Amino acid sequence: MSIDTLDRIETKVFERPTSLIDTEMHYCPGCGHGTAHRLIAEVIDEMGIVEETIGVAPVGCSVFAYNYIGVDFSEAAHGRASAVATGIKRVLPEKYVFSYQGDGDLAAIGTGETIHTCNRGENILIIFINNGIYGMTGGQMAPTTLPNMKSTTSPFGRDTKSMGYPLKITELVAQLPGTYYVTRQSVHKPLNVRRTKKAIQKGFEYQKLNKGTSFIEIVSNCPSNWKMTPVESNKWLDENMLPYYPLGDIKVPNEKEA
Amino acid sequence: MIKLMKGNEALAEAAIRAGADAYFGYPITPQSEVLEYLAREAEKRTGMVVLQAESEVASINMVYGAAGTGKKVWTSSSSPGISLMQEGISYIASAELPCLIVNVQRGGPGLGTIQPAQSDYFQSVKGGGHGDYHMIVIAPATVQEMSDFVKLSFELAFKYRNPVMILTDGALGQMMEKVEFFEQQERTTEKLDWATVGKPTDRDHNVITSLHIKPDKMEEINIHLQKKYRLIEENEIRFEEIMCEDADYIITAFGLVARICTKAAELAREKGIKVGVFRPISLYPFPYEKIKSHSSKIKGILDVEMNAGQMIEDVKLSVNGKVPVEFYGRMGGIVPAPDEILEALEKYIEGGKL
């Protein structure tokens, strides 16, 4: 075998999905957003729906999702992603519409929109990144911050007596008749990454079938604001986040019907 | 087609006829007939999307999302609901999305009253939400104009990629008048190069956003917006002059109040006082120059509004001290009568103020 031939061997085992824009991300090292973005881009590519998909990115770390995922995108005001997605989907019902929202956005300031969008059964996919903290504003308490967990606005730990309890909004929306598929996944281990990708794919497929709201929570990390290394943060996620936010499907479609 | 109709219903009927694609709204007195009428009529006639949202906050953000696709989208509400929409309106103005927002005003502040008022003038023409932006604001005075201005609003919104507000009030919304409707227009969507409709292979992905984190970029956006507003100020000034040619005094008033003032001017002329009425139709852009052009020929201006005196600031800016400008207003949902306006004018004249 000549050197020329070796140069021409193309066995790519890993490449950037076409829909993931080739640019530097602003996310911190070890943050789960990058992986979640990649999974969405992979699914969009594999389903061949780039031209049919519109994303919504509201305020929070994920607001710049539109700089990384190469589909048409609408930025949204804090908390309003699912209302914006509703507006888009209602006038373009044949398109795929998804929102990508953080915990502060979806479960605090946008709780009303989240509940009502799911209750109307809007035929969209909601991807909910829960890292238990406000990332972009610098580590303040989130609606999903764990009891006794420290943040810049709960410096002595979240005291549930005065600060309330972590909101399990995913279980809450699963109770609503409008939701069709509700699941909680993570991207901190290879197996979980694969499961999350599968869930995202299902979400888009159910949308094609006009089934109602698909809601995917991704329990994620925030090394910078948790003040840990990426590896420590994944371990902490395993030991602390997952007992409170257990992984798995919460509402699955009736298989016969699906 | 000529019909006897409530102002609110005329708004709804006109939007159906203008080929609007979607309406997102939330009930509030005195404009709930808009949503009710659309719920009955719109979907079956043109396929317009009509959605009752969970709040005005959600409504305006649905408008934002849908307007980003280049569709003809609108909402309506009344004062407290419009206050809730201000954040969304600021985003819409910054992202340059065409849409129509109707404010059927009621008396404030706070929960106020359900009776008509004009006390959202400042909010409508001076910003309302955060940041430097303008909506195009037009004020109908008749049920006929409630219909005509819906069509005009969509044209202006798309011409300038800018939100347009119809600023009206509960009296015009509730009262019935004869209205002649324009012909039904087809629902068509232009292919717009900025709209988020799904990215074809031959262009970059479109992003609707008002976020530009680098200050030099954000300043660039602001400069662009300001240039657009100057263009709007140049081209879109609308007004009506009634008996102004020989007038010694001019009453400035907008919306329904201008009609009441016209009656007051007629009563004044019966008494030998030559009074005209100047009615700004576009409140933004405001007809500063036109009002100024009258100032060399008149003795004074009486500004009449259903508020504590808001448009009067722009009237004063127009004449820039050349003639005295006095004010008569009623607040909290009270509509002034022609004779009390005339009385106020006479008092100012007798007292040497006009």
Interface residues (C-beta under 8 A of the other chain):
Chain A: V50 E51 E52 T53 I54 V56 V63 Y66 G70 V71 D72 F73 S74 E75 A76 A77 R80 A83 V84 A85 T86 G87 I88 R90 V91 L92 K95 G112 E113 H116
Chain B: D21 A22 F24 V49 L51 A53 E54 S55 V57 A58 S59 N61 M62 V63 Y64 G65 A66 A67 G68 T69 K71 V73 E87 G88 Y91 A95 T196 V197 G198 K199 P200 T201 H205 N206 V207 I208 T209 S210 L211
